[in-house]
Amino acid sequence: MDQNIKKQWVEALRSGKYKQGRCWLKYGDEFCCLGVLCDLHAQATNCDWEGCGNIGNYLDHAESLPEEVVQWAGLNSKDPFINEKRVSWHNDIKDFNFSEIAYLIESHL
């Protein structure tokens, strides 16, 4: 993973700026951890979120990272593994908060 983008992602997750949500990149004003990374990409590239109802769509994706974000961040997949589980699993199933996810990203990606 690109170390500069990793640092930005970790800082954004810890910032308190983002309200944590589950399952969708963005739902209303809530973001999953992958949605925060998409939002950083949006800010860096002047792309816009789109949506249908409350579900935010980023570059035609609602649940996983678009390939453009994967490439930009230097990741190896649309939902990278940390400790044998996907990042989204820690957010959606395990119910880790953003601070805990930031620690995992910082330590393992």
SVG drawing of the C-alpha trace seen along z (x, -y; Angstrom):
<svg xmlns="http://www.w3.org/2000/svg" viewBox="-34 -18 39 34">
<polyline fill="none" stroke="black" stroke-width="0.4" points="0.0,0.0 1.2,-3.5 2.5,-4.7 1.3,-8.3 -2.2,-7.3 -2.1,-4.8 -1.2,-7.6 -4.1,-9.8 -6.5,-6.9 -5.5,-6.1 -5.6,-9.8 -9.1,-10.1 -10.4,-7.1 -9.1,-8.5 -10.2,-12.1 -13.8,-11.8 -14.9,-13.5 -16.5,-10.3 -19.5,-8.6 -19.1,-4.9 -21.7,-2.8 -21.9,0.8 -22.1,2.7 -22.2,-0.2 -19.3,-2.5 -21.6,-5.3 -25.2,-5.3 -26.6,-8.7 -23.9,-10.4 -22.3,-7.2 -19.2,-5.5 -17.6,-2.1 -13.8,-2.1 -13.6,-1.5 -15.9,-4.4 -13.5,-6.6 -10.8,-5.6 -13.1,-6.4 -13.9,-9.8 -10.1,-10.5 -9.8,-9.5 -12.8,-11.8 -11.1,-14.7 -7.8,-14.0 -9.2,-13.6 -12.3,-15.9 -14.7,-12.9 -18.2,-13.0 -20.3,-10.6 -23.6,-9.6 -26.4,-7.8 -29.8,-6.3 -31.8,-7.1 -29.5,-7.0 -26.9,-4.6 -23.8,-6.4 -22.2,-5.2 -18.6,-5.9 -17.4,-5.3 -20.3,-2.9 -19.5,-0.9 -21.6,-0.8 -20.0,2.1 -16.4,2.5 -13.6,0.3 -13.6,-0.7 -10.5,0.4 -9.4,-3.3 -9.2,-3.6 -7.4,-0.2 -4.7,-1.4 -4.5,-4.9 -4.0,-3.5 -1.5,-0.8 -3.7,2.0 -3.7,5.6 -7.5,6.0 -10.9,4.3 -11.1,5.5 -7.6,6.3 -6.9,8.9 -5.8,8.1 -5.2,11.1 -6.8,13.5 -10.0,11.5 -11.0,8.7 -10.9,5.1 -14.7,4.9 -15.2,7.9 -13.6,6.0 -15.9,3.1 -19.2,4.9 -19.1,8.2 -16.6,7.9 -17.9,4.4 -14.4,2.9 -14.6,-0.9 -12.6,-3.2 -9.8,-3.6 -9.3,0.2 -9.5,0.5 -6.9,-2.3 -4.6,-0.4 -4.9,2.8 -4.3,0.9 -1.3,-0.9 0.1,2.4 -0.7,4.8 -1.0,3.0"/>
</svg>
